[in-house]
C-alpha cells in the first residue's frame, strides 16, 4: 500500500490521497506555531483515553468504540479545524452529512495530523516526501516483509 504509492505505482484516484497528505503536512506546520493548541490536543486525547476506560467492556470486537471516535472528532473540531487552510474532504454529500461518518473523517484527520507531527519529530521534512520517496518506499517494503 504505502510502499507502492511512494514507489510511483499510483492510480488516478491516488492524486486526491496525495492532496490530503500535503494538506496534513502543511497543517502540521501551522499547528507547530500554536503550542497552546498542541497542549489542548494532547489534553483532549488524554481525556478521551481516560473516559474510554469506563467503556472497555462495551468495546466492539472489531474497530473503535463509537464514543471514542466522537471524542476524537470533537478534539479535531475544537482545535485543528480552526487553522488555515482547512482540509476540504471530497465525497458524496449524503454520506458526509451523516454525523457518524463525519466524526470518523474528523478522527481520521486527527490521526493524520498526529502522523505528520511524529514524522516531523523524527526528522522528517516536506521535501523528503518528494525527493526521497523511493528510499521511504524501500524501507516500508522491508518493514512489511519482516
C-alpha positions as CSV (number, residue, x, y, z in Angstrom):
1,X,0.0,0.0,0.0
2,X,2.2,2.8,1.2
3,X,5.3,1.3,-0.4
4,X,3.5,1.0,-3.8
5,X,2.2,4.6,-3.6
6,X,5.6,6.0,-2.7
7,X,7.3,3.9,-5.4
8,X,5.2,5.7,-8.0
9,X,2.8,2.8,-8.7
10,X,-0.3,5.0,-8.4
11,X,-3.7,5.2,-9.9
12,X,-5.6,8.4,-10.8
13,X,-7.6,8.2,-7.6
14,X,-4.4,8.5,-5.6
15,X,-4.0,12.1,-6.6
16,X,-6.6,13.0,-4.1
17,X,-4.8,11.0,-1.4
18,X,-1.6,12.9,-2.1
19,X,-3.6,16.2,-1.8
20,X,-4.7,15.2,1.7
21,X,-1.2,14.2,2.7
22,X,0.2,17.5,1.5
23,X,-2.6,19.4,3.3
24,X,-1.9,17.5,6.6
25,X,1.8,18.2,6.5
26,X,1.1,21.8,5.8
27,X,-1.4,22.0,8.7
28,X,1.2,20.4,10.9
29,X,3.4,23.3,10.2
30,X,0.7,25.7,11.2
31,X,-0.1,23.7,14.3
32,X,3.6,23.8,15.3
33,X,3.3,27.6,15.6
34,X,0.4,27.2,18.1
35,X,1.9,25.4,21.2
36,X,-1.2,26.0,23.3
37,X,-3.3,24.2,20.7
38,X,-0.8,21.3,20.8
39,X,-1.4,21.1,24.5
40,X,-5.2,21.3,24.1
41,X,-5.0,18.4,21.6
42,X,-2.8,16.4,24.0
43,X,-5.2,17.0,26.9
44,X,-8.2,16.2,24.7
45,X,-6.7,12.8,23.7
46,X,-5.7,12.0,27.3
47,X,-9.2,12.9,28.4
48,X,-10.8,10.7,25.8
49,X,-8.5,7.8,26.7
50,X,-9.4,8.2,30.4
51,X,-13.1,8.4,29.7
52,X,-12.9,5.3,27.5
53,X,-11.6,3.1,30.4
54,X,-15.2,3.1,31.6
55,X,-16.4,1.6,28.3
56,X,-13.8,-1.1,27.8
57,X,-16.3,-3.8,28.5
58,X,-18.6,-2.4,25.8
59,X,-15.9,-2.2,23.1
60,X,-16.8,-3.7,19.8
61,X,-15.0,-6.8,18.7
62,X,-13.5,-5.0,15.8
63,X,-12.9,-1.4,15.2
64,X,-13.1,1.5,17.6
65,X,-15.8,2.4,20.1
66,X,-18.1,5.0,18.5
67,X,-17.8,7.2,21.6
68,X,-14.1,7.4,21.2
69,X,-14.4,8.3,17.6
70,X,-16.8,11.1,18.6
71,X,-14.5,12.4,21.3
72,X,-11.5,12.5,18.9
73,X,-13.6,14.2,16.3
74,X,-14.6,16.8,18.8
75,X,-10.9,17.4,19.6
76,X,-10.2,17.9,15.9
77,X,-13.2,20.3,15.5
78,X,-12.2,22.4,18.5
79,X,-8.6,22.7,17.5
80,X,-7.2,21.8,14.1
81,X,-10.3,22.7,12.1
82,X,-9.8,26.3,13.2
83,X,-6.4,26.5,11.4
84,X,-6.0,27.5,7.8
85,X,-6.0,26.2,5.3
86,X,-8.9,23.9,6.1
87,X,-9.0,20.5,4.7
88,X,-11.9,20.1,2.3
89,X,-13.0,16.4,2.2
90,X,-14.5,15.3,-1.1
91,X,-17.2,12.8,-1.2
92,X,-20.9,12.2,-1.6
93,X,-22.7,14.9,0.3
94,X,-25.3,12.4,1.6
95,X,-22.6,10.4,3.3
96,X,-20.5,13.3,4.6
97,X,-23.6,14.9,6.2
98,X,-24.1,11.7,8.3
99,X,-22.8,12.7,11.8
100,X,-21.3,9.2,12.3
101,X,-19.3,9.3,9.1
102,X,-18.3,13.0,9.6
103,X,-17.0,12.0,13.1
104,X,-15.0,9.2,11.5
105,X,-13.5,11.5,8.9
106,X,-12.5,14.1,11.6
107,X,-11.0,11.4,13.8
108,X,-9.0,10.1,10.8
109,X,-7.8,13.7,10.0
110,X,-6.7,14.0,13.7
111,X,-4.7,10.7,13.2
112,X,-3.2,12.1,10.1
113,X,-2.1,15.3,11.8
114,X,-0.6,13.1,14.6
115,X,1.3,11.1,12.0
116,X,2.6,14.4,10.5
117,X,3.7,15.6,14.0
118,X,5.5,12.2,14.6
119,X,7.1,12.5,11.1
120,X,8.4,15.9,12.0
121,X,9.6,14.8,15.4
122,X,11.6,12.0,13.8
123,X,13.3,14.5,11.5
124,X,11.0,14.3,8.5
125,X,10.6,17.2,6.3
126,X,8.2,18.1,3.5
127,X,10.8,17.9,0.7
128,X,11.7,14.4,1.8
129,X,8.2,13.2,0.7
130,X,9.1,14.4,-2.8
131,X,12.7,13.7,-3.2
132,X,13.2,10.6,-1.0
133,X,10.0,8.7,-1.9
134,X,12.0,5.7,-3.3
135,X,14.0,5.3,-0.1
136,X,10.9,5.6,2.1
137,X,9.1,3.0,-0.2
138,X,12.1,0.6,0.1
139,X,12.1,1.0,3.9
140,X,8.3,0.4,4.1
141,X,8.6,-2.7,2.0
142,X,11.5,-4.0,4.1
143,X,9.4,-3.4,7.3
144,X,6.4,-5.2,5.8
145,X,8.4,-8.2,4.7
146,X,9.6,-8.6,8.3
